[in-house]
Amino acid sequence: MYEKISDKLLSLDNRIEEKIVKNYVGYKIGYKIPFLLKTYKSKIDMELLRVEPKDLKDPEKRTFYKKNSMEFYNKHVSVFSINNEEDIDY
């Protein structure tokens, strides 16, 4: 499932680079990281940095705001959980 997500994200723009670190996989354009993936046993969380759920087209309200993200990270962080391959195209 990770490979499909990674391929989809990298195909969005040819400037996107994948950076793998210990706790997450970051996708950056230049020096900015617009989103990152955190992998778990049963799901993959996509964290959208500098984004609030109200900024997204999310009719099913599946994206949630990371509480206190402005306090801890000094930026808005929204999270979308990918539980199966059907969620990738959402």
C-alpha positions as CSV (number, residue, x, y, z in Angstrom):
1,M,0.0,0.0,0.0
2,Y,2.9,2.4,0.8
3,E,4.4,2.0,-2.7
4,K,1.1,3.0,-4.3
5,I,0.8,6.1,-2.1
6,S,4.3,7.1,-2.7
7,D,4.0,6.7,-6.5
8,K,0.8,8.8,-6.5
9,L,2.4,11.6,-4.4
10,L,5.6,11.7,-6.5
11,S,3.5,11.9,-9.7
12,L,1.8,15.1,-8.6
13,D,4.8,17.3,-9.4
14,N,8.2,16.5,-10.7
15,R,9.8,18.8,-8.0
16,I,8.6,16.6,-5.2
17,E,11.4,14.6,-3.5
18,E,11.0,11.8,-1.0
19,K,13.0,12.0,2.2
20,I,12.9,8.9,4.5
21,V,13.7,9.5,8.2
22,K,13.3,7.4,11.3
23,N,9.7,8.2,12.3
24,Y,8.2,9.3,9.0
25,V,8.6,9.8,5.2
26,G,8.6,13.4,4.2
27,Y,7.8,14.7,0.7
28,K,9.4,18.0,0.0
29,I,9.5,20.7,-2.6
30,G,12.8,22.6,-2.2
31,Y,13.1,23.2,1.6
32,K,9.4,23.0,2.4
33,I,7.6,19.8,3.4
34,P,3.9,20.0,2.4
35,F,3.0,16.5,3.6
36,L,4.4,13.5,5.3
37,L,3.5,9.9,5.9
38,K,3.6,8.0,9.2
39,T,3.3,4.3,8.9
40,Y,1.6,2.0,11.4
41,K,0.7,-1.7,11.4
42,S,-2.9,-1.2,10.2
43,K,-2.9,2.2,8.5
44,I,-0.8,5.1,7.1
45,D,-1.4,8.6,8.3
46,M,-0.9,11.4,5.9
47,E,-0.1,14.7,7.7
48,L,-0.9,17.8,5.7
49,L,1.2,20.6,7.0
50,R,-0.1,24.2,7.0
51,V,-3.6,22.9,6.1
52,E,-6.8,23.0,8.0
53,P,-9.7,20.6,7.2
54,K,-11.9,23.5,6.1
55,D,-9.3,24.2,3.3
56,L,-9.9,20.8,1.8
57,K,-12.6,19.3,-0.4
58,D,-13.6,16.6,2.1
59,P,-17.3,15.7,1.8
60,E,-17.1,12.7,4.1
61,K,-15.2,14.7,6.8
62,R,-12.4,12.1,7.1
63,T,-9.6,14.6,7.7
64,F,-9.2,15.9,11.2
65,Y,-7.2,18.7,12.7
66,K,-4.3,17.8,15.0
67,K,-5.1,19.4,18.3
68,N,-2.6,22.0,19.6
69,S,-0.6,21.8,16.3
70,M,-0.1,25.6,16.4
71,E,1.2,25.3,19.9
72,F,3.6,22.4,19.4
73,Y,4.6,22.8,15.7
74,N,3.8,26.5,15.1
75,K,1.7,25.5,12.0
76,H,-1.6,23.9,11.2
77,V,-1.5,20.2,10.8
78,S,-4.4,18.1,9.4
79,V,-4.3,14.3,9.3
80,F,-5.9,11.8,6.9
81,S,-5.8,8.1,7.7
82,I,-5.4,5.6,4.9
83,N,-6.7,2.3,6.0
84,N,-6.9,0.4,2.7
85,E,-6.1,0.9,-1.0
86,E,-9.5,2.4,-1.7
87,D,-8.6,5.3,0.5
88,I,-5.7,6.3,-1.7
89,D,-7.8,7.9,-4.4
90,Y,-9.9,9.8,-1.9
